[in-house]
Protein backbone atom coordinates (compact mmCIF):
# COMPACT_ATOMS: atom_id res chain seq x y z
CA UNK A 1 0.00 0.00 0.00
CA UNK A 2 1.40 3.39 -0.98
CA UNK A 3 2.08 6.23 1.41
CA UNK A 4 -0.68 8.24 -0.21
CA UNK A 5 -3.21 5.46 0.43
CA UNK A 6 -2.12 5.15 4.04
CA UNK A 7 -2.42 8.90 4.49
CA UNK A 8 -5.90 8.86 2.96
CA UNK A 9 -7.06 6.07 5.25
CA UNK A 10 -5.66 7.90 8.25
CA UNK A 11 -7.49 11.09 7.23
CA UNK A 12 -10.76 9.19 6.85
CA UNK A 13 -10.31 7.64 10.28
CA UNK A 14 -9.56 10.98 11.92
CA UNK A 15 -12.47 12.66 10.10
CA UNK A 16 -14.85 9.87 11.08
CA UNK A 17 -13.75 10.09 14.68
CA UNK A 18 -14.28 13.87 14.71
CA UNK A 19 -17.75 13.51 13.22
CA UNK A 20 -18.65 10.82 15.75
CA UNK A 21 -17.45 12.96 18.65
CA UNK A 22 -19.37 16.00 17.45
CA UNK A 23 -22.51 13.92 16.88
CA UNK A 24 -22.23 12.48 20.39
CA UNK A 25 -21.88 15.97 21.87
CA UNK A 26 -24.99 17.23 20.08
CA UNK A 27 -26.96 14.15 21.12
CA UNK A 28 -25.94 14.66 24.74
CA UNK A 29 -26.92 18.34 24.61
CA UNK A 30 -30.32 17.47 23.12
CA UNK A 31 -31.03 14.85 25.77
CA UNK A 32 -30.03 17.25 28.55
CA UNK A 33 -32.18 20.05 27.10
CA UNK A 34 -35.25 17.87 26.45
CA UNK A 35 -35.57 15.27 29.22
CA UNK A 36 -38.63 13.05 29.59
CA UNK A 37 -41.69 14.99 30.67
CA UNK A 38 -43.50 11.94 32.07
CA UNK A 39 -42.94 8.38 33.25
CA UNK A 40 -40.47 5.83 31.87
CA UNK A 41 -42.10 2.40 31.81
CA UNK A 42 -40.46 -0.97 31.18
CA UNK A 43 -42.33 -3.21 28.72
CA UNK A 44 -40.70 -6.52 27.77
CA UNK A 45 -37.28 -5.03 28.45
CA UNK A 46 -37.94 -1.87 26.46
CA UNK A 47 -38.34 1.66 27.76
CA UNK A 48 -41.57 3.49 26.94
CA UNK A 49 -42.14 7.16 27.73
CA UNK A 50 -45.66 8.23 28.71
CA UNK A 51 -46.74 11.73 29.73
CA UNK A 52 -49.94 11.46 31.82
CA UNK A 53 -52.09 14.44 32.77
CA UNK A 54 -55.65 15.11 33.85
CA UNK A 55 -58.54 12.86 34.81
CA UNK A 56 -61.58 11.41 33.10
CA UNK A 57 -62.00 8.97 30.21
CA UNK A 58 -58.67 7.75 28.85
CA UNK A 59 -57.35 9.53 25.77
CA UNK A 60 -54.17 8.21 24.13
CA UNK A 61 -52.18 10.54 21.84
CA UNK A 62 -49.78 9.18 19.18
CA UNK A 63 -47.51 11.66 17.43
CA UNK A 64 -46.37 11.72 13.82
CA UNK A 65 -43.05 11.24 12.05
CA UNK A 66 -39.98 13.16 13.25
CA UNK A 67 -41.82 13.98 16.46
CA UNK A 68 -42.35 13.07 20.08
CA UNK A 69 -44.97 13.57 22.77
CA UNK A 70 -43.91 17.20 23.25
CA UNK A 71 -45.82 18.00 20.05
CA UNK A 72 -49.00 17.40 22.07
CA UNK A 73 -47.92 18.70 25.48
CA UNK A 74 -46.94 22.05 23.94
CA UNK A 75 -50.59 23.16 23.82
CA UNK A 76 -53.21 20.51 23.07
CA UNK A 77 -53.03 18.56 26.33
CA UNK A 78 -53.80 21.67 28.37
CA UNK A 79 -57.05 22.01 26.43
CA UNK A 80 -58.08 18.45 27.30
CA UNK A 81 -56.79 17.55 30.75
CA UNK A 82 -59.74 19.09 32.58
CA UNK A 83 -62.01 16.29 31.33
CA UNK A 84 -59.78 13.45 30.06
CA UNK A 85 -56.87 11.49 31.41
CA UNK A 86 -54.48 12.24 28.57
CA UNK A 87 -51.64 9.79 27.91
CA UNK A 88 -49.14 11.07 25.34
CA UNK A 89 -46.70 8.37 24.24
CA UNK A 90 -43.38 8.65 22.47
CA UNK A 91 -43.66 6.13 19.65
CA UNK A 92 -41.02 3.36 19.43
CA UNK A 93 -37.62 4.57 18.29
CA UNK A 94 -38.43 8.24 18.87
CA UNK A 95 -38.32 10.58 21.84
CA UNK A 96 -37.56 8.53 24.94
CA UNK A 97 -39.11 5.24 23.82
CA UNK A 98 -36.81 2.42 22.72
CA UNK A 99 -37.04 1.02 19.22
CA UNK A 100 -38.40 -2.41 18.32
CA UNK A 101 -35.38 -3.67 16.41
CA UNK A 102 -36.42 -5.11 13.05
CA UNK A 103 -40.09 -4.41 13.86
CA UNK A 104 -39.59 -0.68 14.41
CA UNK A 105 -41.16 0.14 11.03
CA UNK A 106 -44.30 -1.90 11.77
CA UNK A 107 -47.18 0.33 12.97
CA UNK A 108 -49.08 -2.64 14.40
CA UNK A 109 -46.01 -3.74 16.39
CA UNK A 110 -45.70 -0.16 17.63
CA UNK A 111 -49.33 -0.23 18.69
CA UNK A 112 -48.81 -3.51 20.54
CA UNK A 113 -45.90 -2.15 22.57
CA UNK A 114 -47.84 0.98 23.47
CA UNK A 115 -50.97 -1.02 24.33
CA UNK A 116 -48.88 -3.04 26.79
CA UNK A 117 -47.56 0.18 28.28
CA UNK A 118 -51.12 1.50 28.50
CA UNK A 119 -52.17 -1.67 30.35
CA UNK A 120 -49.53 -0.91 33.00
CA UNK A 121 -51.23 2.48 33.45
CA UNK A 122 -54.63 0.79 33.80
CA UNK A 123 -55.87 2.43 30.59
CA UNK A 124 -59.32 1.13 29.74
CA UNK A 125 -61.47 1.63 26.65
CA UNK A 126 -59.48 4.64 25.44
CA UNK A 127 -60.07 7.10 22.68
CA UNK A 128 -56.94 6.71 20.54
CA UNK A 129 -55.78 9.74 18.57
CA UNK A 130 -53.08 9.57 15.93
CA UNK A 131 -51.48 12.39 13.94
CA UNK A 132 -49.90 11.70 10.52
CA UNK A 133 -47.86 8.48 10.85
CA UNK A 134 -49.43 8.08 14.28
CA UNK A 135 -52.74 7.63 12.46
CA UNK A 136 -51.51 4.30 11.11
CA UNK A 137 -50.50 3.29 14.64
CA UNK A 138 -53.92 4.35 15.96
CA UNK A 139 -55.62 2.20 13.33
CA UNK A 140 -53.27 -0.65 14.21
CA UNK A 141 -54.29 -0.24 17.86
CA UNK A 142 -57.98 -0.42 16.91
CA UNK A 143 -57.46 -3.45 14.68
CA UNK A 144 -55.61 -5.33 17.41
CA UNK A 145 -58.10 -4.54 20.17
CA UNK A 146 -61.42 -3.32 18.75
CA UNK A 147 -63.33 -4.44 21.82
CA UNK A 148 -61.38 -2.13 24.13
CA UNK A 149 -60.97 0.89 21.86
CA UNK A 150 -63.77 3.36 22.48
CA UNK A 151 -63.10 5.56 19.46
CA UNK A 152 -60.39 6.69 17.06
CA UNK A 153 -59.50 10.28 16.17
CA UNK A 154 -57.26 10.86 13.16
CA UNK A 155 -55.46 14.13 12.48
CA UNK A 156 -54.20 14.08 8.90
CA UNK A 157 -53.69 10.37 9.43
CA UNK A 158 -51.56 8.33 7.00
CA UNK A 159 -53.84 5.32 6.83
CA UNK A 160 -54.08 4.17 3.19
CA UNK A 161 -51.61 3.42 0.39
CA UNK A 162 -50.84 6.38 -1.83
CA UNK A 163 -49.80 6.59 -5.48
CA UNK A 164 -46.11 6.76 -6.32
CA UNK A 165 -43.25 6.76 -3.84
CA UNK A 166 -41.66 9.21 -1.43
CA UNK A 167 -38.56 9.88 -3.51
CA UNK A 168 -34.95 8.90 -2.89
CA UNK A 169 -34.27 10.57 0.44
CA UNK A 170 -35.60 7.94 2.83
CA UNK A 171 -34.17 4.94 0.92
CA UNK A 172 -30.79 6.68 0.91
CA UNK A 173 -30.89 7.43 4.64
CA UNK A 174 -31.76 3.80 5.40
CA UNK A 175 -29.04 2.43 3.09
CA UNK A 176 -25.68 1.30 4.52
CA UNK A 177 -23.97 4.39 3.10
CA UNK A 178 -26.64 6.70 4.45
CA UNK A 179 -26.52 5.19 7.92
CA UNK A 180 -22.74 5.15 8.10
CA UNK A 181 -21.89 8.47 6.46
CA UNK A 182 -24.82 10.84 5.91
CA UNK A 183 -26.67 10.43 9.20
CA UNK A 184 -23.64 11.10 11.46
CA UNK A 185 -22.87 14.23 9.44
CA UNK A 186 -26.46 15.45 9.77
CA UNK A 187 -26.47 14.78 13.51
CA UNK A 188 -23.13 16.48 13.99
CA UNK A 189 -23.45 19.52 11.77
CA UNK A 190 -27.05 20.22 10.70
CA UNK A 191 -27.39 24.00 11.15
CA UNK A 192 -30.14 25.38 13.35
CA UNK A 193 -31.46 27.35 10.37
CA UNK A 194 -32.18 24.13 8.48
CA UNK A 195 -34.00 22.71 11.48
CA UNK A 196 -36.14 25.84 11.68
CA UNK A 197 -36.85 25.64 7.94
CA UNK A 198 -37.89 22.00 8.27
CA UNK A 199 -40.33 22.84 11.07
CA UNK A 200 -41.75 25.72 9.06
CA UNK A 201 -42.24 23.38 6.10
CA UNK A 202 -44.21 20.93 8.22
CA UNK A 203 -46.56 23.70 9.39
CA UNK A 204 -46.97 25.45 6.02
CA UNK A 205 -49.02 27.34 5.05
CA UNK A 206 -49.77 28.02 8.71
CA UNK A 207 -47.24 29.74 10.99
CA UNK A 208 -45.21 27.90 13.60
CA UNK A 209 -46.62 28.84 17.01
CA UNK A 210 -44.30 31.06 19.06
CA UNK A 211 -42.10 28.96 21.31
CA UNK A 212 -42.88 25.66 19.58
CA UNK A 213 -39.46 25.11 18.02
CA UNK A 214 -37.75 25.72 21.35
CA UNK A 215 -40.12 23.36 23.17
CA UNK A 216 -40.55 20.36 20.90
CA UNK A 217 -36.96 19.14 20.96
CA UNK A 218 -36.08 18.58 17.31
CA UNK A 219 -32.60 17.65 18.51
CA UNK A 220 -34.02 14.40 19.87
CA UNK A 221 -35.04 13.38 16.35
CA UNK A 222 -31.62 14.36 15.00
CA UNK A 223 -29.93 11.75 17.19
CA UNK A 224 -28.45 9.12 14.90
CA UNK A 225 -30.57 6.18 16.00
CA UNK A 226 -33.77 8.24 16.07
CA UNK A 227 -33.06 9.74 12.66
CA UNK A 228 -32.61 6.28 11.14
CA UNK A 229 -35.64 4.87 12.98
CA UNK A 230 -37.82 7.68 11.67
CA UNK A 231 -36.60 7.20 8.09
CA UNK A 232 -37.20 3.45 8.27
CA UNK A 233 -40.72 3.98 9.57
CA UNK A 234 -41.67 6.48 6.87
CA UNK A 235 -39.99 4.53 4.08
CA UNK A 236 -41.62 1.26 5.15
CA UNK A 237 -45.15 2.47 5.90
CA UNK A 238 -46.87 1.92 2.55
CA UNK A 239 -46.82 -1.91 2.55
CA UNK A 240 -48.26 -1.98 6.05
CA UNK A 241 -51.20 0.34 5.35
CA UNK A 242 -51.79 -1.56 2.11
CA UNK A 243 -52.29 -4.71 4.19
CA UNK A 244 -54.24 -2.93 6.95
CA UNK A 245 -56.72 -0.94 4.84
CA UNK A 246 -58.92 -3.90 3.74
CA UNK A 247 -59.49 -4.68 7.43
CA UNK A 248 -60.74 -1.21 8.39
CA UNK A 249 -64.40 -1.89 7.48
CA UNK A 250 -64.49 -4.47 10.29
CA UNK A 251 -64.16 -1.64 12.82
CA UNK A 252 -67.42 -0.32 14.23
CA UNK A 253 -66.24 2.21 16.83
CA UNK A 254 -66.72 5.94 16.16
CA UNK A 255 -63.97 7.46 14.02
CA UNK A 256 -63.54 11.22 13.81
CA UNK A 257 -61.15 12.61 11.19
CA UNK A 258 -59.73 16.13 10.98
CA UNK A 259 -57.72 17.10 7.91
CA UNK A 260 -56.61 20.41 6.44
CA UNK A 261 -57.33 21.09 2.77
CA UNK A 262 -53.85 22.60 2.33
CA UNK A 263 -52.01 19.52 3.58
CA UNK A 264 -49.24 18.57 1.12
CA UNK A 265 -47.67 15.92 3.39
CA UNK A 266 -50.59 13.48 3.78
CA UNK A 267 -53.13 13.73 0.97
CA UNK A 268 -56.67 14.52 2.06
CA UNK A 269 -58.22 12.55 -0.80
CA UNK A 270 -55.98 9.48 -0.59
CA UNK A 271 -56.42 8.99 3.14
CA UNK A 272 -59.23 10.80 4.93
CA UNK A 273 -61.81 11.09 2.15
CA UNK A 274 -61.20 7.47 1.24
CA UNK A 275 -61.84 6.37 4.81
CA UNK A 276 -65.22 8.07 5.01
CA UNK A 277 -66.12 6.35 1.72
CA UNK A 278 -65.14 2.95 3.13
CA UNK A 279 -66.42 3.27 6.70
CA UNK A 280 -69.93 4.50 7.55
CA UNK A 281 -68.80 5.11 11.15
CA UNK A 282 -66.12 7.60 10.04
CA UNK A 283 -66.87 11.33 9.97
CA UNK A 284 -64.59 13.88 8.34
CA UNK A 285 -64.03 17.53 9.24
CA UNK A 286 -62.09 19.43 6.55
CA UNK A 287 -60.35 22.59 7.75
CA UNK A 288 -60.02 25.29 5.06
CA UNK A 289 -56.57 26.83 4.74
CA UNK A 290 -54.97 24.39 7.16
CA UNK A 291 -51.88 22.32 6.43
CA UNK A 292 -50.43 19.24 8.10
CA UNK A 293 -50.65 20.37 11.75
CA UNK A 294 -54.36 20.85 12.48
CA UNK A 295 -53.94 20.50 16.24
CA UNK A 296 -51.83 23.65 16.20
CA UNK A 297 -53.53 25.57 13.39
CA UNK A 298 -57.06 24.96 14.71
CA UNK A 299 -56.90 23.28 18.14
CA UNK A 300 -60.52 24.10 18.89
CA UNK A 301 -61.64 21.99 15.92
CA UNK A 302 -59.51 19.09 17.14
CA UNK A 303 -60.86 19.34 20.68
CA UNK A 304 -64.39 19.36 19.27
CA UNK A 305 -63.63 16.21 17.26
CA UNK A 306 -62.35 14.48 20.39
CA UNK A 307 -65.45 15.51 22.33
CA UNK A 308 -67.67 14.23 19.52
CA UNK A 309 -65.83 10.91 19.54
CA UNK A 310 -66.30 10.66 23.31
CA UNK A 311 -70.00 11.45 23.03
CA UNK A 312 -70.53 8.98 20.19
CA UNK A 313 -68.73 6.31 22.25
CA UNK A 314 -70.91 7.01 25.28
CA UNK A 315 -67.99 8.26 27.39
CA UNK A 316 -69.42 11.71 28.03
C-alpha positions, -999 to +999 in steps of 0.1 A: +000+000+000+014+034-010+021+062+014-007+082-002-032+055+004-021+052+040-024+089+045-059+089+030-071+061+052-057+079+083-075+111+072-108+092+068-103+076+103-096+110+119-125+127+101-149+099+111-137+101+147-143+139+147-178+135+132-186+108+158-174+130+186-194+160+174-225+139+169-222+125+204-219+160+219-250+172+201-270+141+211-259+147+247-269+183+246-303+175+231-310+148+258-300+172+285-322+200+271-353+179+264-356+153+292-386+130+296-417+150+307-435+119+321-429+084+333-405+058+319-421+024+318-405-010+312-423-032+287-407-065+278-373-050+284-379-019+265-383+017+278-416+035+269-421+072+277-457+082+287-467+117+297-499+115+318-521+144+328-557+151+338-585+129+348-616+114+331-620+090+302-587+078+289-574+095+258-542+082+241-522+105+218-498+092+192-475+117+174-464+117+138-431+112+121-400+132+132-418+140+165-424+131+201-450+136+228-439+172+232-458+180+201-490+174+221-479+187+255-469+221+239-506+232+238-532+205+231-530+186+263-538+217+284-570+220+264-581+184+273-568+175+308-597+191+326-620+163+313-598+135+301-569+115+314-545+122+286-516+098+279-491+111+253-467+084+242-434+087+225-437+061+197-410+034+194-376+046+183-384+082+189-383+106+218-376+085+249-391+052+238-368+024+227-370+010+192-384-024+183-354-037+164-364-051+130-401-044+139-396-007+144-412+001+110-443-019+118-472+003+130-491-026+144-460-037+164-457-002+176-493-002+187-488-035+205-459-021+226-478+010+235-510-010+243-489-030+268-476+002+283-511+015+285-522-017+304-495-009+330-512+025+334-546+008+338-559+024+306-593+011+297-615+016+266-595+046+254-601+071+227-569+067+205-558+097+186-531+096+159-515+124+139-499+117+105-479+085+108-494+081+143-527+076+125-515+043+111-505+033+146-539+043+160-556+022+133-533-007+142-543-002+179-580-004+169-575-035+147-556-053+174-581-045+202-614-033+188-633-044+218-614-021+241-610+009+219-638+034+225-631+056+195-604+067+171-595+103+162-573+109+132-555+141+125-542+141+089-537+104+094-516+083+070-538+053+068-541+042+032-516+034+004-508+064-018-498+066-055-461+068-063-433+068-038-417+092-014-386+099-035-349+089-029-343+106+004-356+079+028-342+049+009-308+067+009-309+074+046-318+038+054-290+024+031-257+013+045-240+044+031-266+067+044-265+052+079-227+051+081-219+085+065-248+108+059-267+104+092-236+111+115-229+142+094-265+154+098-265+148+135-231+165+140-234+195+118-271+202+107-274+240+112-301+254+133-315+274+104-322+241+085-340+227+115-361+258+117-369+256+079-379+220+083-403+228+111-418+257+091-422+234+061-442+209+082-466+237+094-470+254+060-490+273+050-498+280+087-472+297+110-452+279+136-466+288+170-443+311+191-421+290+213-429+257+196-395+251+180-378+257+214-401+234+232-406+204+209-370+191+210-361+186+173-326+176+185-340+144+199-350+134+163-316+144+150-299+117+172-284+091+149-306+062+160-338+082+161-331+097+127-326+063+111-356+049+130-378+077+117-366+072+081-372+034+083-407+040+096-417+065+069-400+045+041-416+013+051-452+025+059-469+019+026-468-019+025-483-020+061-512+003+054-518-016+021-523-047+042-542-029+069-567-009+048-589-039+037-595-047+074-607-012+084-644-019+075-645-045+103-642-016+128-674-003+142-662+022+168-667+059+162-640+075+140-635+112+138-611+126+112-597+161+110-577+171+079-566+204+064-573+211+028-539+226+023-520+195+036-492+186+011-477+159+034-506+135+038-531+137+010-567+145+021-582+126-008-560+095-006-564+090+031-592+108+049-618+111+022-612+075+012-618+064+048-652+081+050-661+063+017-651+030+031-664+033+067-699+045+075-688+051+111-661+076+100-669+113+100-646+139+083-640+175+092-621+194+066-604+226+077-600+253+051-566+268+047-550+244+072-519+223+064-504+192+081-506+204+118-544+209+125-539+205+162-518+237+162-535+256+134-571+250+147-569+233+181-605+241+189-616+220+159-595+191+171-609+193+207-644+194+193-636+162+173-624+145+204-654+155+223-677+142+195-658+109+195-663+107+233-700+115+230-705+090+202-687+063+223-709+070+253-680+083+274-694+117+280 
